[in-house]
Amino acid sequence: MILESNKLVEIITSKIKSIVIIINPDGELLYVSQSVKRILGYEPYELLGSHWWKATRKDESSAYKMIDQFKFWVKEKKMEELSSERLLFTSENKKIWILWNSSFDEEGNVVSVGYDITNRKINEQRLSRTVKLLKNKNREITDSINYAQSIQHSILPNSKILSNYFTEHFVFFQPKDIVSGDFYFFYEWNNLFFVACIDCTGHGVPGALMTVLANNLLKTVIKHHQMVEPSEILNTIDHLLYDEFNKNKKIKRADGMDISLCVFDFSQNKLKFSGANHSVLIYRNKEEFEFKGNRYPIGLYHDVIKKFNTYEFDFAKGDKFVLFSDGITDQFGGKDFYKGGKKYTKKRFKDLIRNSKSTSELKTNLENQFYQWKNKLEQTDDVLVIVVEI
């Protein structure tokens, strides 16, 4: 019966997909299942004693090092080391990964069941290489975008120039990504001062590329075409931008920009304004005025006849002018931010301006309320607010 039982065990262990071994505390292999022949290519008797270590390790030095570690782990009862993934070598010197689950028997021997996880390890290594490659690519892309950010910042005017014309001022500029599709434009020409808030199609890298083009077009039209009437500037840029993006008739593009453009003439205390989908808010004491831009963008919809209007306003000391992109009013958040939130809206924005006693207080209130409103939600779009006070 015992003989038949042993044969039955041998038949069973030869078929299983795992290896069963028993090793005494001195590191000598007492038993190995018949399945080792199929998995490692050795006959069980070839691995008994210390041959287990020498046969399945890379070299003799590695074998003896492993024996010493094994003895230490057994002595210290370090089951986490005894039950772990190990790299073995087959009789044909091929690499194979085995996951061991180990325990102690009544005599203090280590009984381990090993599972072949080679395919899993190969997939893990492939995944690891892919992740490393993606990280490197991501770092390269991020480095490029950061460099693009430095280029974009170089075209943005220094807001300190506003101090030459206004008693108080600030720019609240919060790109959604590293680079922005929104940008601000300050320019001195022929005793006039130009202030513009521009929102180009998209955000991120595509939007940032548009800002470079839009910035150059504005300077070209004002300086080289010598245009100072805001409606004429917008009309000209509208045609130039459309022509620029439609050189190739086969490719249809939908790139454009929204803009609010103010031209301040301090010799006559007069403001001229034109806008494309943007407006300007004006505050005098407790009064509020709004000049709304025409309801079409720059560079798009050339199947309709566009006419940009110019609004004039005689300003006085203390008057406040607010230019802004839709990033601030369209930001989702509020008390129900965990449900997706609600838009901030132009009404809330106007209330914030009216309830702020000064331009400096408005700057603080705007920053605080924006982040409080947004809470943990993702920023919806690039945000740009320009405030100047006479």
C-alpha positions, 0 to 999 in steps of 0.5 A: 500500500505504501509503495502504491501510495508513493507511486500515486504521489509521483504520478500526481506531482509529475503532472502538476504545474508547480514544484514542491521541495523540502529543505532542511535547516542546513540548506540540504534538499530532502525532496523535490517533486517529479514535476521539476523534470518538466519545469527545470529539466533535471531529474529529482535525484540530480538536485538532492543535497546541496546540488539544488543550489548549485544547479539552479543558480547562475554560478557557484558563488551565487549558490553558496551565497544563497545557502547562507541567506537561506540558513539565516532566514530559517534561523530568524523565521523570515517567512517573507524572504522564504516566500518570494520570487526567485530567478532560477536556471534550467538544465539548458541554462534558461532563466525561469522565475518561480514564486515560492510559498513556504512554511515549516513542517513539524521537524523544522524543515522548509516546505515550499511550493513554487509556481512558474511565473516567468510569463508574468515577469516577462510581461512585467519587465515589458511593462516596466520598459514601456513605463520608463519609455513613456516617462522619458517621453513625458519628461521630454514633452514637459521640458519642451512645454516649459521652454514654450512657457518661457517663450510665451512669457517673453512676449507678455508685456511687463505689467509695471508699464501700467504704473505709467498710466494708471493709479492702480492696476493688476493682472490676474492670469491663471493658465489652465495648463503650463502654457495659455491660450489667453494673453494680455497686450499692453502697447504704447504708440503715438501718445496712445496706450493700448490694453487688450485681453485676448482669448485664442482658440483652445488652451495649452500648446495650440492656444499658446501658438495662437497667442504668438501669432496674435501678438505679432499681428497686433503689433504689426497692424498698430505700428506698421499699418499705423492703425489706432482706431480699435474697430479698424484694428480688429477688422484688419486682424480678422482678415489677416488671421483668416488669410494666414490660416486658409492658405491651404484651401484643402485644410479647413481650420476653425482657429480664431480669437476673442478680444477686448481692445481699449485705446486710452488717449490721456491727452483728451481723457478719452477711451475707445473700445472695440471687442469681438465676443468680449466686453469691457466693464466700466465703474464710476463711483457706484455706476456700472457701464458695459460696452459689449463687443460684436458677437463674432470672433476674429478669424472665423465666419467669413461667410458673413459680413462683419463690422466691428463697432467702436465705443467712446467714453470720456474717463475721469480720475477714479474710473475703473476698467475691467477686461476679462476672458470667459475663463473666470465666468465659466469656471465650475465650482461652488457649494455643489462642486462634488456634483460637478458644480455650477458656473461662476457666471458674469453676475457673480463676477460683477457682484464681486467687483461692486462689493470690493471697495478698492482695486487692491481689495478687488485683486485679493477678493478675486484670487480668494473667491476663484480658488474657493469657488473652484475648490477641488474641481479642475480648472475649466479654461485659461483665466485672464482678468485685467483691471486698471484705474485712472 
